[in-house]
Amino acid sequence: MAKAGFLSALFSITDEQAMWRVQQQDDHEAFARLVARWEEPIRRLCIRMTGDTHRGEDLKQEAFVRAFARRQEFKLDQRFSTWLWRIALNLCYDELRRVRRRREQSVEGLGEEGGDGFEDLATDAPAPDAQTAAGEEAELVRRALWRLPENYKTVLVLRHYEGLKIREIAEILEIPEGTVNWRLTEGLAQMQALLEVQLARQKTDRRPLRKDRTEMFVL
């Protein structure tokens, strides 16, 4: 009963209180509470930013390893979630740069036959002929999102997938709220353009993508 009471008290504390225990006492149980609370959102973020389920899982784990290693850098007057989102995003940016360099080197080696490299991206999605129409559209949205520049992709993922407020996104990215709104608008416009190009290439597409399909954002 005593142990159950302790665990109940541990899970009732705030993220910031738990992080204080991690900082001051190297409290692994407090850090486990933070992992339990945040591992799924961070996993989703990493997968959606990289487009790779397996690499996203690895990056999620790396984000928590880095958070613990850098625990003394956390300022107790800030939100833990803001700090953790930044760590995960920076890891995703590093991974995207590595993927981009590999793709550029591959294209240089193959000449004009290199393609855009997206077909090499790991995915758990079934083959197109085994998907429903809705599944095909969701896959098109996923591919269009992955092709966006990082600054647009980041705000779209945080806003439409993770449901963060404009103010929270601005705090995480350390940019004005007006810039967040502009990136959201521009990102959606670029996604729509990418979707139209992809649909034009699908000769066997059974039905057109609705104009509001970019609002679905389902992986």
N, C-alpha and C positions, 0 to 999 in steps of 0.2 A: 504494500500500500504506500509505503514511504517513497519507493522508487517511482511509482505511478504518479504520486503527487508532485514529485520533482520534475518529471517529464512534462506534466501538465503545465506547471509554472514556467518551464523553459519555453514551451511552445506558445505561451501567452505573451511573452515579451515582444517588443517591437524589433524590427530588423536592426535599428540603430543600437538598441540595448544589447542585442546579441553580438553585434560587431564590437561593441565596447568590451565585452567579455573575451572575445577572440583576441583583441589587441592587448588587453591588460593581463590576461591569464592564459593565453594560448588555449582557450576553451574549445576543445574539439566537438563537444556536444552542442555548443552554441553554434559552431560553424555548420554542423550537420543540419541544424534547424534552418539555417539560411539556404543550404543546398536543397533541402526538401521543399522549401517555399519557392525557390527560383529556378530550379534545374529545367523544368518544362518550358517556361517562357524563354529562357536563354537557348535551349535546344531549338525551339521553333525559330528564333531569330537567326541563329547560325545556319540552319538549313535553308531558310528563305533568302538569306543574303548570299549564300554560296551556290544554292541550287543542288547541293550534294548531300544526301541524307547521311551517309557514312562519315564524310568529312565534318558535317555539321555536328554530329555526335562527338567527334574528337575535339572540336573547337569548344563545345560546351564544357567538356571536362577540363580542357586547358584553361578556360576562363576562370573556373573555380580554383584551380591550382594557382593561377596567377593572383587571384584575389587574396588567397591565404598567404602567399609569399609576400605580397605587398600590403599586408594588413596594417602596418604602421603608417602607411601613406594615407589611409582613410581619415578624413577630417570628421570629427564627431558632430559637427554642426551642419553636415550635409546629409542628404538622403542616401541611404545605402543603395537603393535601386538605381539612382542616377549614376553612381560610381560604377556599379556592376554592368549596366548597359554600356557604358563607355569602354570598359575593359573588353567586353565581348565584341563590340563593334570594331575596335582597333584590331583584334585578332582576325575578324572577318575581312577587314580592309587588307591586311597583310596577305591573307590567303588569296583574295581576289587578284592582288598584284602578282603573286606567284603564278596563278593560273593564266593570267594575261601574258606574262613573259613566256611561259611554256607554249602557249598557243601561237604567239608571234614567232617564236623560234621554229615551231612546227610548220607554220605557213611559209616561212622563208625557205625551209628545206623542201617543201612540196611545190612551191611556185603557185601558180594560179589554181591548182587543184586542192588547195588546203581547206577551202570552205571557211565557215565562221567558227568552227570548233565546238559548237553547241552539241552536236551529235555525240561528242565524247563525254559529255557531262553525265555523271552517275545519276540514275533515277530509279525509283521503285515503281514507276507507272507501267501498266501493261501496254502491250503493243496497241496502236491506234485501232486496228480492226477488232479488238476485244473490248474497246471502251464504248460507253454510251455517248450520245451526243453531248450531254452535259460534261462528261469526263473529258471529252476531246476539247471542249471550250476551256475548261479549267486548266488543261495542259497548255493551251495556247497562251492563256493569261500568265501562267508560271514562266513560260519561256520569254514572253515579252518583259516581264518584271526582271528576270535575270539579266536581260540585255541592257537595261537602263544604266546610265551613269550612277556611280555610288551615291552621290548626294541626293538624287531623286529617289533611288531605290530605298535608301535608308528611311526617309520621312514617310514613304508609302507603307513600308513594312511596320514601322512603329505606330503609325496612325491607324491604318485600316486592318492590319492583322492583329496587332497587340492592343489596340484600343487606347493608346496613350493620348492625353490631351495636348493641344498645341503648346501650351505653357510647359508641359513636361518635356516634350521633344526639344523645344528651344533650350531648356536647361541642360539636357543631355548633350546636345550638339554645340552648346555655347554660341548660339546665334539668335538674332531677334525673332520674335514671333511672326513678324511680317515676312521674313525670309522663309520661314517654315511654310506659311500659307502659299507663297509664290512657288516654292519647290513642289508642293503638293499639286498645284494647278498645272504646272509645266510637266511634272512627271506623268500625270494622268493623260495629258495631251500627247506626250511621246509614246505612252503605252498604246493609246488608240491608234496612232500611226503605225506602230509596229504590228499590232493585231491586224490591221487592214492589209499590210504586206503579206503576213503569214496566211491570211485567208485567201488572198489572190493566188498563192502557191498551192493551195489545197484543191486540186482538181476534182477530188472525189468527195468533197465536203457535202454533207447531206442537208445542212441548213445554215443560213447566214448567222453571224454573231450579232446579237443585239447591240445597239449603240451604248447601252448602259452596262454591258458585260464586264467592263473593267471594275465595276463596283463589287463584283462577286468576290474576287481575290481569294479563291480557294485553292490550296495546294493539295 
